Amino acid sequence: MKHICSFLLLLSLLIIPSHNGLLAQIKNRASLPNPKNIIILIGDGMGFNHIQAVNDFTGVAHQVYEQFPVRLAMCTYPAKAGEYVANHPGSNYYATGYNPALAWKDTAYLKRNFAESAAAATALSTGIKTYNNSIGMSVDHDTLENLIQWAKALGKSAGVVTSVQFSHATPAGFVAHNVSRTNYAQIAREILLDSRCDVIMGCGDPMFDDDGSPLNRKWKSVKYVGDSIFWRELIEGSGKRSSFILDGKTKRVRDVNGDGNADPWTVIRNRSDFKALQRGTTPIRVLGCPKVYSTLQQDRTMKNGENQDAPPFVTPFIPEVPTLAEMTGGALNVLDNNPKGFFIMIEGGAIDWAAHSKQKGRLIEEMIAFNDAVNSVVEWVNMHSNWNETMVIVTGDHETGFLWGEKPFMPLSDNGKGRLPGMKFNSDNHSNSLIPFYAKGAGSGLYRNFADERDSLRGPFLQNSEVAQLIQLLWFK
């Protein structure tokens, strides 16, 4: 599959005139950059106006990634829209793409044929568009190779970090393979037992509720972690246990560093452990699951009169839960031990959750948390690497909430620092809007060659599937 994809990509470059600049470099493929490290940060549901909203509230003119040299738009539609339902093939239908002429005239047009997170993550991680709800599978249900598998094939380290459950759609789309994102238990088992990830971090601990309170008698659903006995044995066998009994069969975790031995997960759950992981020596392999169920902070109970339209920080944060930036710092400290480099996907997953729920203040909270994670990545590159060997991409997977000002297509109104901007969610679902794409570092400038379509407002845009296509070209030249 890898070589077929490379051939098709090269063929497309030969027949699309706008790729001539890249084609000139391909003639001498040794001249193409070969990034040692690639870091992709995904704000789930993050559109242009989500960024503008947090800028207005914080009084910041622009985020650090808005100053990256590569600033483009990205198209997110899937190959098949609708919702995949098992045994009902007609539930998915081929999407109609993105038409700039219609996008700015008909709001209903943008509310159809949109991608959900699984299909979007699969396109971003494999270079191939697919059907909605797919986890690493093609429209014909063939297994697709992803960026983490490519990284491991090159001897690199790899991992994912998210502010929602680690078996949820976006992290799963970078690691696992399943016909449907809703098969959470199967996906969790594949992530923890069958993948060769060095780092997995995210929520889903069934022993705690959404406020981080322990559940001593009745756990939450164990579907996000695979199995109740398996989960307890993972925790109790932290750093030691490499085999488990599931469905009457012995399953062993994988060898991640190539020494021929299964590498057990070191499980961390306390915020103090996440903070400590950012410094000094680290375990070979880390599963970081904070003591909270759904999200790091977004799904905590609203208090002090907070409602959907309330500003951020009305309800205090759960103090025992790590921030996305702290998780990111710990993950980078584990992965950068490998002299061959690494790949990591970091997701601000609850941006999407807040937008679905039309929570203005919590959307701002989640955007701030995501921006802090981006800042920690930029700081790591400047202190421990450099932009000649590391590529950083900041983007979304789709837009959620159809967020605009007073009316669709009207800009947000800036009400000053510390005040919610004038903004309105025009949907509680995704949209087929273009979203922002920012990149900096080794090879990132080549994305301009892929942005061969143009929108009347957003300018040049690329397809989400082209993100992984360029990475494959740079890594397997």
C-alpha positions as CSV (number, residue, x, y, z in Angstrom):
1,M,0.0,0.0,0.0
2,K,2.8,2.4,0.9
3,H,4.5,2.1,-2.5
4,I,1.1,2.3,-4.4
5,C,0.3,5.5,-2.6
6,S,3.7,7.0,-3.4
7,F,3.3,6.1,-7.1
8,L,-0.1,7.7,-7.2
9,L,1.1,10.8,-5.5
10,L,4.1,11.2,-7.9
11,L,1.7,10.6,-10.8
12,S,-0.6,13.4,-9.6
13,L,2.4,15.7,-9.3
14,L,3.3,15.0,-12.9
15,I,-0.1,16.0,-14.2
16,I,-1.0,19.0,-12.0
17,P,0.8,22.1,-13.3
18,S,0.8,23.9,-9.9
19,H,3.1,21.3,-8.6
20,N,5.9,22.2,-11.0
21,G,8.0,23.7,-8.2
22,L,7.9,20.5,-6.3
23,L,8.4,18.4,-9.4
24,A,11.6,20.2,-10.1
25,Q,12.9,19.1,-6.7
26,I,11.6,15.5,-7.2
27,K,13.9,15.2,-10.2
28,N,16.7,15.3,-7.7
29,R,14.9,13.6,-4.8
30,A,17.9,13.7,-2.6
31,S,17.4,17.5,-2.4
32,L,14.1,17.1,-0.6
33,P,14.1,17.8,3.1
34,N,13.9,14.8,5.4
35,P,12.4,16.0,8.7
36,K,13.7,14.0,11.7
37,N,10.7,15.0,13.8
38,I,7.1,15.8,12.8
39,I,4.6,17.2,15.2
40,I,1.0,17.7,14.2
41,L,-1.4,19.6,16.5
42,I,-5.1,19.3,15.8
43,G,-7.7,21.6,17.2
44,D,-10.7,19.3,16.8
45,G,-13.5,21.4,15.3
46,M,-11.2,24.5,15.1
47,G,-12.1,26.9,12.3
48,F,-10.8,30.4,11.6
49,N,-13.3,32.1,13.9
50,H,-12.5,29.8,16.8
51,I,-9.0,31.3,16.7
52,Q,-10.4,34.8,16.3
53,A,-12.6,34.3,19.3
54,V,-9.8,33.4,21.6
55,N,-7.6,36.2,20.2
56,D,-10.4,38.8,21.0
57,F,-10.9,37.5,24.5
58,T,-7.2,37.4,25.4
59,G,-6.4,40.6,23.7
60,V,-3.7,38.9,21.6
61,A,-3.2,40.1,18.0
62,H,-2.3,36.7,16.8
63,Q,-1.1,33.3,18.0
64,V,2.4,32.0,17.5
65,Y,1.2,29.6,14.8
66,E,-0.5,32.4,12.9
67,Q,3.0,33.8,12.3
68,F,4.3,30.5,10.9
69,P,5.7,31.0,7.3
70,V,3.1,28.6,5.8
71,R,-0.4,29.9,6.2
72,L,-3.1,28.3,4.1
73,A,-6.6,27.0,4.2
74,M,-7.6,23.3,4.1
75,C,-10.5,21.4,2.8
76,T,-11.9,18.6,5.0
77,Y,-14.8,16.9,3.1
78,P,-14.8,13.1,3.2
79,A,-15.0,10.6,0.3
80,K,-18.4,9.5,1.7
81,A,-20.6,11.6,3.9
82,G,-23.6,10.6,5.9
83,E,-23.0,8.3,8.8
84,Y,-21.7,4.7,8.4
85,V,-24.1,2.2,9.8
86,A,-23.1,-1.5,9.9
87,N,-24.9,-3.7,7.4
88,H,-26.5,-0.6,5.8
89,P,-24.2,0.4,3.0
90,G,-26.6,3.1,1.8
91,S,-26.0,5.0,5.0
92,N,-22.9,6.5,3.4
93,Y,-23.1,8.4,0.1
94,Y,-20.3,10.0,-1.9
95,A,-19.7,13.6,-0.9
96,T,-19.8,16.4,-3.3
97,G,-16.5,18.2,-2.3
98,Y,-16.1,21.9,-1.6
99,N,-17.3,24.5,-4.1
100,P,-16.1,28.0,-3.3
101,A,-18.8,29.6,-5.4
102,L,-21.5,27.9,-3.4
103,A,-19.8,28.1,0.0
104,W,-20.2,31.8,0.4
105,K,-23.8,32.0,-1.0
106,D,-25.6,29.2,0.6
107,T,-25.3,28.4,4.3
108,A,-27.2,25.2,3.8
109,Y,-24.5,24.0,1.4
110,L,-21.9,24.2,4.1
111,K,-24.1,22.2,6.5
112,R,-24.1,19.2,4.2
113,N,-21.4,16.6,3.2
114,F,-19.1,17.5,6.1
115,A,-16.5,15.2,7.6
116,E,-16.7,13.8,11.1
117,S,-13.5,13.3,13.1
118,A,-12.7,9.7,12.3
119,A,-12.8,10.2,8.5
120,A,-10.9,13.5,8.9
121,A,-8.2,11.9,11.1
122,T,-7.9,9.0,8.7
123,A,-7.3,11.3,5.7
124,L,-4.8,13.4,7.7
125,S,-2.9,10.3,8.9
126,T,-3.0,8.1,5.8
127,G,-3.2,10.5,2.8
128,I,-6.5,8.9,1.7
129,K,-10.0,10.2,2.1
130,T,-12.6,7.7,3.3
131,Y,-16.1,7.4,4.6
132,N,-17.5,9.0,7.8
133,N,-16.9,6.9,11.0
134,S,-13.9,5.0,9.4
135,I,-10.9,4.4,11.6
136,G,-7.9,3.8,9.3
137,M,-10.0,2.0,6.6
138,S,-10.7,2.8,3.0
139,V,-14.1,3.2,1.4
140,D,-13.8,-0.5,0.5
141,H,-12.8,-1.4,4.1
142,D,-9.1,-2.1,3.2
143,T,-6.6,-1.4,6.0
144,L,-4.6,1.8,5.4
145,E,-1.1,2.5,6.7
146,N,-0.8,5.6,8.8
147,L,1.8,8.1,9.9
148,I,2.6,6.2,13.1
149,Q,3.2,3.0,11.2
150,W,5.4,4.9,8.7
151,A,7.4,6.4,11.6
152,K,7.9,3.1,13.2
153,A,9.0,1.5,9.9
154,L,11.8,4.2,9.9
155,G,12.9,3.3,13.4
156,K,11.3,6.5,14.9
157,S,9.3,6.8,18.0
158,A,5.6,7.7,17.9
159,G,2.6,8.7,20.0
160,V,-0.6,10.6,20.4
161,V,-1.9,13.0,23.1
162,T,-5.5,14.2,23.4
163,S,-7.7,16.1,25.9
164,V,-10.5,13.5,25.3
165,Q,-10.6,9.7,25.5
166,F,-7.5,8.2,23.9
167,S,-9.7,5.8,21.9
168,H,-11.8,8.6,20.6
169,A,-12.0,9.3,16.8
170,T,-9.0,11.5,16.2
171,P,-6.3,9.7,18.2
172,A,-7.8,6.4,17.0
173,G,-7.6,7.6,13.4
174,F,-3.8,8.0,13.8
175,V,-3.2,4.6,15.5
176,A,-6.0,2.0,14.9
177,H,-8.0,0.3,12.2
178,N,-11.7,-0.4,12.5
179,V,-14.8,-0.1,10.3
180,S,-16.5,2.2,12.9
181,R,-15.3,4.7,15.4
182,T,-18.0,3.5,17.8
183,N,-16.2,0.2,18.5
184,Y,-14.4,1.9,21.3
185,A,-13.4,-1.3,23.2
186,Q,-11.9,-2.9,20.1
187,I,-10.1,0.3,19.3
188,A,-8.7,0.7,22.8
189,R,-7.4,-2.9,22.8
190,E,-5.7,-2.3,19.4
191,I,-4.1,0.9,20.6
192,L,-2.7,-0.7,23.8
193,L,-1.9,-4.2,22.6
194,D,-1.3,-4.2,18.9
195,S,0.1,-0.8,18.2
196,R,3.8,0.1,18.5
197,C,3.2,3.5,20.0
198,D,5.7,4.7,22.5
199,V,3.3,7.2,24.1
200,I,-0.5,7.3,24.5
201,M,-2.1,10.0,26.5
202,G,-5.8,10.8,27.0
203,C,-8.8,10.5,29.1
204,G,-11.3,7.6,29.6
205,D,-10.4,6.3,33.1
206,P,-13.6,4.5,34.2
207,M,-12.7,4.8,37.9
208,F,-13.4,8.5,37.9
209,D,-16.3,10.8,36.8
210,D,-16.1,14.0,34.7
211,D,-15.2,16.0,37.8
212,G,-12.3,13.8,38.7
213,S,-14.0,12.2,41.6
214,P,-13.3,8.5,42.3
215,L,-16.0,6.0,41.8
216,N,-15.5,3.3,44.4
217,R,-18.5,1.1,43.8
218,K,-19.7,1.6,40.2
219,W,-17.3,2.5,37.5
220,K,-18.2,4.4,34.3
221,S,-18.3,2.5,31.1
222,V,-15.0,0.7,30.4
223,K,-15.3,0.8,26.7
224,Y,-12.8,3.6,26.2
225,V,-10.0,1.5,27.9
226,G,-11.0,-1.9,26.5
227,D,-12.0,-4.0,29.5
228,S,-12.4,-3.7,33.3
229,I,-10.0,-6.5,34.3
230,F,-7.5,-5.5,31.6
231,W,-7.6,-1.9,32.8
232,R,-7.0,-2.9,36.4
233,E,-4.1,-5.2,35.4
234,L,-2.5,-2.5,33.3
235,I,-2.5,-0.1,36.3
236,E,-1.3,-2.7,38.8
237,G,1.3,-4.1,36.4
238,S,2.6,-0.6,35.4
239,G,6.1,-0.9,34.0
240,K,6.2,-4.7,34.4
241,R,3.3,-6.6,32.9
242,S,3.5,-7.4,29.2
243,S,0.8,-10.2,28.8
244,F,-2.9,-10.2,29.5
245,I,-5.8,-12.6,29.1
246,L,-8.6,-11.2,27.0
247,D,-11.5,-13.3,25.7
248,G,-9.7,-16.4,26.9
249,K,-6.6,-15.7,24.8
250,T,-3.2,-14.5,25.9
251,K,-2.3,-11.1,24.4
252,R,1.2,-9.5,24.7
253,V,2.1,-5.9,24.2
254,R,4.4,-5.0,21.3
255,D,8.1,-4.4,21.1
256,V,8.5,-0.7,20.4
257,N,12.3,-0.2,20.4
258,G,13.3,-3.2,18.2
259,D,15.2,-5.2,20.9
260,G,12.9,-8.2,20.5
261,N,11.3,-7.9,23.9
262,A,7.7,-6.8,24.6
263,D,7.7,-3.3,26.2
264,P,5.1,-2.9,29.0
265,W,3.3,0.3,29.6
266,T,4.3,2.5,32.4
267,V,1.0,4.0,33.5
268,I,0.8,7.5,35.0
269,R,-2.4,9.1,36.2
270,N,-1.6,11.8,38.7
271,R,-0.9,15.4,37.7
272,S,2.4,15.3,39.6
273,D,3.6,12.4,37.5
274,F,2.7,14.2,34.3
275,K,4.7,17.2,35.5
276,A,7.6,15.1,36.5
277,L,7.7,13.4,33.1
278,Q,8.6,16.7,31.5
279,R,12.1,16.5,33.1
280,G,14.9,14.0,33.4
281,T,15.0,10.3,32.4
282,T,11.8,8.6,31.2
283,P,10.4,5.1,30.9
284,I,10.6,3.4,27.5
285,R,6.9,3.5,27.0
286,V,4.2,5.6,28.7
287,L,0.4,5.4,28.9
288,G,-0.8,8.6,30.5
289,C,-4.5,8.6,31.6
290,P,-5.5,11.4,33.9
291,K,-8.0,10.6,36.7
292,V,-11.0,11.9,34.8
293,Y,-13.5,10.3,32.5
294,S,-14.5,12.3,29.4
295,T,-12.3,15.3,29.0
296,L,-9.6,17.1,30.9
297,Q,-11.8,20.0,31.8
298,Q,-14.6,20.8,29.3
299,D,-17.1,18.2,30.6
300,R,-16.8,19.2,34.3
301,T,-20.0,20.1,36.1
302,M,-21.1,23.7,35.6
303,K,-21.3,25.7,38.9
304,N,-21.7,29.3,40.1
305,G,-24.5,29.9,37.7
306,E,-22.5,29.0,34.6
307,N,-24.4,28.4,31.4
308,Q,-23.7,28.2,27.7
309,D,-23.3,31.9,27.2
310,A,-21.1,32.4,30.3
311,P,-17.5,33.6,30.0
312,P,-14.7,31.2,30.7
313,F,-13.4,30.2,34.1
314,V,-16.7,30.7,36.0
315,T,-16.4,27.1,37.3
316,P,-12.9,26.4,38.7
317,F,-10.8,23.8,36.9
318,I,-10.2,20.4,38.4
319,P,-6.8,20.9,40.0
320,E,-5.7,17.3,40.0
321,V,-6.0,17.0,36.2
322,P,-2.9,17.9,34.0
323,T,-3.1,20.5,31.3
324,L,-2.7,19.5,27.6
325,A,0.5,21.5,27.7
326,E,1.9,19.4,30.6
327,M,0.9,16.2,28.8
328,T,2.6,17.4,25.7
329,G,5.8,18.3,27.5
330,G,5.9,14.9,29.1
331,A,5.3,13.1,25.8
332,L,8.0,15.0,24.0
333,N,10.5,14.2,26.7
334,V,9.8,10.5,26.2
335,L,9.9,10.6,22.4
336,D,13.0,12.7,21.9
337,N,15.2,10.0,23.4
338,N,15.2,8.3,20.0
339,P,18.2,9.6,17.9
340,K,16.2,8.7,14.7
341,G,13.4,11.1,15.7
342,F,9.7,10.8,16.2
343,F,6.2,11.6,15.1
344,I,3.4,12.8,17.4
345,M,-0.2,14.0,17.0
346,I,-1.5,16.3,19.8
347,E,-5.2,17.0,19.9
348,G,-7.2,19.7,21.6
349,G,-10.2,17.4,21.3
350,A,-12.7,19.2,23.5
351,I,-12.7,22.3,21.4
352,D,-15.2,20.3,19.3
353,W,-17.2,19.2,22.4
354,A,-17.6,22.8,23.5
355,A,-18.7,23.9,20.0
356,H,-21.2,21.0,19.7
357,S,-22.7,22.2,23.1
358,K,-22.6,25.8,22.0
359,Q,-20.6,26.7,25.1
360,K,-18.9,30.0,24.4
361,G,-16.8,30.3,27.5
362,R,-15.7,26.7,27.5
363,L,-14.8,27.0,23.8
364,I,-12.4,29.9,24.9
365,E,-11.0,27.7,27.7
366,E,-10.3,24.8,25.3
367,M,-8.7,27.1,22.7
368,I,-6.4,28.6,25.4
369,A,-5.4,25.2,26.5
370,F,-4.7,24.2,22.9
371,N,-2.7,27.3,22.2
372,D,-0.7,26.7,25.4
373,A,0.2,23.2,24.0
374,V,1.3,24.7,20.7
375,N,3.5,27.2,22.6
376,S,5.1,24.3,24.6
377,V,5.9,22.6,21.3
378,V,7.5,25.7,19.8
379,E,9.5,26.1,23.0
380,W,10.7,22.5,22.8
381,V,11.8,23.0,19.2
382,N,13.7,26.1,20.1
383,M,15.4,24.6,23.2
384,H,15.9,20.9,22.2
385,S,15.8,20.8,18.4
386,N,15.7,23.2,15.6
387,W,13.5,24.2,12.6
388,N,15.9,22.5,10.1
389,E,15.1,19.1,11.5
390,T,11.6,19.4,12.9
391,M,8.3,20.2,11.1
392,V,5.3,21.5,13.1
393,I,1.8,21.6,11.7
394,V,-1.1,23.3,13.4
395,T,-4.6,22.7,11.9
396,G,-8.0,21.3,12.6
397,D,-9.9,18.2,11.4
398,H,-13.1,20.1,10.5
399,E,-15.1,23.1,11.6
400,T,-17.7,22.7,14.4
401,G,-20.6,25.0,15.2
402,F,-20.6,27.1,12.0
403,L,-19.2,29.9,14.2
404,W,-19.7,33.5,12.9
405,G,-20.7,36.9,14.2
406,E,-24.2,38.1,14.6
407,K,-25.2,36.3,11.4
408,P,-23.5,33.7,9.1
409,F,-20.5,35.2,7.2
410,M,-20.4,38.3,9.5
411,P,-17.2,38.8,11.4
412,L,-17.0,38.4,15.1
413,S,-17.2,41.7,17.1
414,D,-14.3,42.3,19.4
415,N,-15.7,43.5,22.8
416,G,-12.3,43.9,24.4
417,K,-9.9,41.8,26.4
418,G,-11.6,39.7,29.0
419,R,-15.0,39.9,27.4
420,L,-16.6,37.4,25.2
421,P,-16.6,38.6,21.6
422,G,-19.9,38.9,19.7
423,M,-20.2,35.4,18.3
424,K,-22.9,32.9,17.4
425,F,-23.0,29.2,16.8
426,N,-25.2,28.6,13.8
427,S,-25.2,24.9,14.2
428,D,-24.6,22.2,16.8
429,N,-22.8,20.1,14.3
430,H,-19.9,20.2,11.9
431,S,-19.7,22.2,8.7
432,N,-17.9,21.8,5.4
433,S,-16.1,25.1,5.8
434,L,-12.5,25.5,5.0
435,I,-10.3,25.5,8.1
436,P,-6.8,27.0,8.8
437,F,-3.5,25.3,8.2
438,Y,-0.2,26.5,9.5
439,A,3.2,24.9,9.2
440,K,6.8,25.7,10.0
441,G,10.1,23.8,9.8
442,A,11.8,21.2,7.7
443,G,9.9,20.7,4.4
444,S,6.9,22.6,5.4
445,G,7.2,25.2,2.6
446,L,6.4,22.5,0.1
447,Y,2.8,22.5,1.2
448,R,2.3,25.7,-0.8
449,N,2.8,23.5,-3.9
450,F,-0.2,21.4,-2.8
451,A,-2.5,24.3,-2.3
452,D,-3.5,24.4,-6.0
453,E,-7.2,25.3,-5.4
454,R,-8.3,28.8,-4.5
455,D,-11.2,30.2,-2.4
456,S,-12.5,33.7,-2.9
457,L,-12.0,34.6,0.8
458,R,-9.5,32.1,2.3
459,G,-7.2,32.0,-0.7
460,P,-5.1,29.0,-1.7
461,F,-6.2,25.7,0.0
462,L,-5.0,22.1,0.1
463,Q,-6.9,18.9,0.8
464,N,-6.6,17.3,4.2
465,S,-5.3,14.1,2.5
466,E,-2.3,16.0,1.1
467,V,-0.9,16.5,4.7
468,A,0.2,12.9,4.9
469,Q,1.0,12.6,1.2
470,L,3.8,15.2,1.5
471,I,5.2,13.6,4.7
472,Q,5.3,10.2,2.9
473,L,7.1,11.8,0.0
474,L,9.7,13.4,2.3
475,W,10.2,10.3,4.5
476,F,10.3,7.7,1.7
477,K,12.2,9.5,-1.0
